[in-house]
Amino acid sequence: MKLAVLQSNYIPWKGYFDIIHDVDLFLFYDEVQYTKNDWRNRNRIQTQHGPQWLTVPVSAGLDTRIDQAKIVPDRWQMKHYQAILTSYAKAPYFKQYREFLEFVYLDSEWQLLSELNQFLICRIAGDFLRIPTHFGDSRDYPSAGSGHEKLFSLVRSAGASSYLSGPAAKEYIRTEDYEQAGIQLQWKDYSGYPDYPQLFQPFERAVSIWDLLLNTGPDAPWFIWGWREAPQR
């Protein structure tokens, strides 16, 4: 069984969903410390003036876990919806996703950041990208320690035979532990993603999955992983 374990991010970029697509089980790892000025509560969209941050206001201290971070209700949902509407109303597939966008930003109330992030990730992965991967919560599996030790014990308790990690984790993962346990450790390669039609130039890669979906619709999976399996368009 191939496993990935990641903290939930707010409307993450396509690489996040690439990892989800590559594994059998994806565990949300929101029992760890919340980090400020990170992707947990913010992401970017492409606008006519360049990339724009969309930030979910959060109340969290130095010892707050991601799954404990509370959202501050200050009309952020309307602001995010208006920003997306302004930049993408003329995108080819905006109408296709408008009902869902309105449900998330206009018709719902979110209290916990983790709840918002996980809902968006699961719905986008399953409903829009048709990824069959199973989702789970790291808290449902025993783990101990901190840093590498905690993650490694989680991977073992989940029964993984293969573990896929983002390249940033090379800073703290001890590869020899995986080798000794007979668990194949793989590193995700984010290079080579093809450009796709964006409304505004120059092309910007580091943006939310919304940019890809609203511009390419049902072709979005090809621009995430399909290009590796089929001839270049």
Secondary structure as UniProt FT lines:
FT   STRAND          2..6
FT   HELIX           14..22
FT   STRAND          25..28
FT   TURN            30..31
FT   TURN            36..37
FT   TURN            39..40
FT   STRAND          42..47
FT   TURN            48..49
FT   STRAND          50..55
FT   STRAND          58..59
FT   TURN            62..63
FT   HELIX           66..68
FT   STRAND          70..71
FT   HELIX           76..88
FT   TURN            89..90
FT   TURN            92..93
FT   HELIX           94..105
FT   HELIX           113..123
FT   HELIX           124..128
FT   STRAND          134..137
FT   HELIX           138..140
FT   HELIX           147..157
FT   TURN            158..159
FT   STRAND          162..165
FT   HELIX           167..171
FT   HELIX           175..181
FT   STRAND          184..187
FT   TURN            191..192
FT   HELIX           209..216
FT   HELIX           217..219
FT   HELIX           220..221
FT   HELIX           222..226
FT   HELIX           227..229
//
